[in-house]
Amino acid sequence: MGSFQLVTDILHYKKDIKKKEKNVEQYDVNKLKEIVINAKPLFLNKEESSHIKVKGAANFVTEVDTHVQSYMQEHLKVLYPQVQFMSEEKSNDEIDFSKAVWILDPVDGTTNLIHDFHGSSLSLGLAVNRQVIIGIVYNPDTDELFWAKKGEGAYLETLHDGKVTKLSVSEIDEMGEALVGMGSSPYKKHWAKLIFEINAKIFEEVADFRRIGSAAIEMAYVAAGRMEVFYEAELNPWDYAAGKLLIEEAGGLVTTYDGEVPDISKKLSIVASNGPIGKILVEKYLPAEEEFTKIGSQAGA
């Protein structure tokens, strides 16, 4: 490579870095956090949480879901009208992931909400060209606000006392010491045999399991070092987008069951970890994505 080409490549590299930084800096994370926090009264409306529609097997939507979604879409559009809006309770066929897009789960853990289980969250991610650059997960029941901005770390704000803590994943690298979060993929009951066979093998090797019922909260807990890993088959982008950035900015690792970097535009099986424990699960315990596809084909036959 000639010296001219080398200089040209360096200049292009620096230009790309500046462009990425600009993408992050043009969004005010404090204003975004304020919008999210102000959704709390909608979230805790007990009457609306009792108005339930069934979308599918073990898949529910309440008036809280739809009202929080409408509120978030309205306020985000005022701030950043150019950014697309993807959310669980709407059609997303028009989304172009090469451009900026909000990725929202208005209520991650709707079944928890219905049962007043205090394990639901609002999850908001911002992706530009398939890269998540802002992630926010808020649990209104505990008033814990987890947030991250690409390149600036991940943080937990406890709103009752105003305390801000920088997040860091756990350093545990032995399976026998690991606290493991798992998702049961409740919308895919025909996967139950495979899922719980996997869980049984992992359970024999680890300290214990936890099952919260909100992927966003469980990923935030991994980022905070409260658990070493969380895994679940077939999560939607709105389930894992914000949590992915939280974990990465806290020093952790998020991959697919195949050990690959997740494509944020796709429904995927996700392993979110402190790094060492996730790698062990991928290498020794978790099946390839195609194993679930095979079961799905057999169930539909």
N, C-alpha and C positions, 0 to 999 in steps of 0.2 A: 504494500500500500504506500503510495507517494505521500509526501508531507502535506501537499495541498489537500488531498482527500481526507487525511487525518484531521486537519484543522477544520475542514468542512463538516465532518462527522461530529466533532466536538461542539461546534457551533449549533448544529441541529439538535444535539443532545441537550445542550443548555436551554435552547428555545423550547424544547418539549417539556423540560422540567419547569420552566417559568409558566408555560401554558397550564400545566397541571396545578401548580401552586395558585394560579389565578382562579382556576375552577373552584378550589377550596375557599380561598379568601373572599370571594364575592358573595358568599352565603353567611349570614349572621347567625351563628349557632345560639346566641343568647336570645334572640327573637324567636327562634324555633323552639327553644326550651320553654319559653313563656307561653307560646301557643299550645304546646303539649300539656303543660301543667294546668292551664285554664280549661282543659277538657274534663277535669276531675268531676265537677258537678254532674255532667252528662253520664260519666262512667258509673257513678255511684247512685244513680236513679233506680231504686229498687222496683218501682212499679214498671218501668220500661224494661227492666231485665226479666220480668215475668211474662212479657209479650213475646212469645217464641214461635218461630217458623222452622220447619224441618227442611234442610236442603238435601239431605241424604242420610245414609246409615251413620248414626252417632254424630251427625253434622248439623249444627243448629245456628240460627242467627236470631238476635233479639233486636228490639228497637234501639237499644244502646249502641249496637254495632253500626246500624245505619245512621243514627244521629251523630255519633262521633265521626264517622266517615264524612258526612256532609259538612260538619263543622271544620274539620281539618282541610278538606278540599277548598272550601270557601276562603279560609284564612291564608293558606299557602298560595292560592292564586292571586290574592291581593299583594303579597310580598314579591312573588316571583312568577308572574303570569306566563313566562316563556317555558316553564318547566312542566313536563308531562306528569300525569297523576295516575299511578297504578295502585289499586287497593283490592282487598279480598272480596268485597261485596259489590263488584261491578265487572262489566266486561272489559278486558284489557287487550283486545285484539289489535288496537291501533297503536300500541306502544312501540316506539323505536328506541332500542337500547343503545344505539350509537350516540344518542343525545341524552340530555339530563332528564332524569325521571325520579319522582318521589315514589317510594315503595312503602305502602302503609298497611299495617294490620290494625284496624281500629280497636279490636278486642282480641288479643291473642290469649285464648283460654276461655272461650265463651261458655263451655260446659261448667267450668269453675264459677263463672259469673252467675249462671243460672242457679247453682247450688250454694251461692254465697260462700265460696271456699277461700276467698281472699288470695287467689293465685292467678290473677289476670293482669294483662299489661297492654299498653298502647306501644306499638313498635313502629318507628319511622326511620327509613333509610333514604339517603340521596345517592343515586348512582349516576356517574357520567362516563359514557363509553364503557359500560359494564364494570366500572370500578366504583365501589362504595366509598364515598368521601366524607359522609356524615352519618352517624348512627345514634339514635336515641331510643331508650327503652324506659318506660315509666310505669311503675306499679302504684296506682292511686291508693290502694289499701294500706301500703306501708310508707307511702310518700318517699320512696327511693327512686331517684332519677339517675340512670346510667347514660352516659353520653361519650362520644368520641368524635374527633375530627382528624382526618387522615394526616399523619405526620406530626400530630400534637399530643398524642397519648389518649388514654381512656380514663374516665373519672366517674365517681359516685358522689352525688349530692343528696344528703339526707335533709329533706326540706323542713322537718320539724325543728332542727337546730342550726341549719345553714352550714353544716360541716361539709367540706369538699375533700375527698380522698382520691389520690391517684391510684389507679388500679394496676395490679400486676398478677399474672397467673401464678398458680402454685408451682413449687419446685419439686414436688413429689414425682419420682420416676419409677417407683416400685408398685406393681399391681396390688400387692397385699395391703398397701396403705391408701389406695385410691378410693375416693368417694365418687360414685358414678351416677350420672343422670341418664335416664333412658326414656325414650318415647315409645308408645305402644302402637302407633299408627292406627288409631281407632276407626278410621274410615275404611280400612282394608282388613276386615275381619278374616278374610280367607288367607291372610298372611300370618295369622296368629301362631300356627304350629312352628313355622320357621323362626319367627321373631322370638318366641319364648324358648325355643331350643338354643338359640344364640344367647339369650339372656341368662339361661341356666349355666352355660359354660363360662360366661364372664363372671357371674355371681360367685362361682366357686373359687375364683382367683382374687377377688377384690375385697375391700373392707366392707362396703355396703352399697346398696342402690338407693336412689331417690327418684320419685316420679311426681313432678309438680303439675304438669298439664299445660304449661306454656313454654314453648321452645325458646321464645325471646327471653323470658326470665331465667331459664336454665342456662342459656348461653351467657347472659349477663353474670350469673353466679360463677361460671367458669372464669370469666374475665376478672372477677373479684377474688379468685382463689378459694372460693367456698366449695367448689367441686373441681375435680381434675379433668373430667370429660363429660360431654353429653352427646348422645347419638340417637338418631331417629331416621327411619326410612321414609322417603318421599315427602320432603318438606317443600312448601311453596316459597318463592322468593320473599314474600312478605313475612314468612315465618323466621327466616334466617339472615336477611340482608343486614339489619342493624346490628344484630348479635355478632355477625362475622367481623365487622369492623371493630367492635368493642374488644373482641378476643385478640385480634391481630395487633391492635394498638397497645394491648396489655402484655404483649410478648408471646401470645399463644399461636395456635395453628388451627385452621379450618380446612378440611378436605372433604371429598366425597368418600363413599365406602371403597371406591377403587383407588383412593389415595391421590386423586387429581384435584387441581384447583377448581373450585365451583364456578360455573358460568351463572352469574347472578340472574340471568333471564329465564333459567330453567327450574323445573321441579326436580329435586335431587335428594338422595340419601346423604345425610350430613354427619360428619364426625367433628365436633368442636371441642378442642382440648388445650391443655397446657403445653402440648408438644409431644413429650415422651409417651404418655399414656395413650394418646390418640394413635400414634404410630404403631404401638403394640396391638391395639384393637384392629387396625387395618391389616396388619401383617398376619395376625394369628386367628382372629375370631369373626370378623365381619365378612359376609358374602359379597360377591360382585353384584352390581346393579342388575345384571341380566337374570340373576336368580329370582328376583321379585317379578320381573317381566314374565318369566316362564310360568310362575304360579298364576299371574293374572290371566295369561292365555289359557291355562288349564281351567280356571274358574269360569271363563267366558265361553268355554267349549260346550 
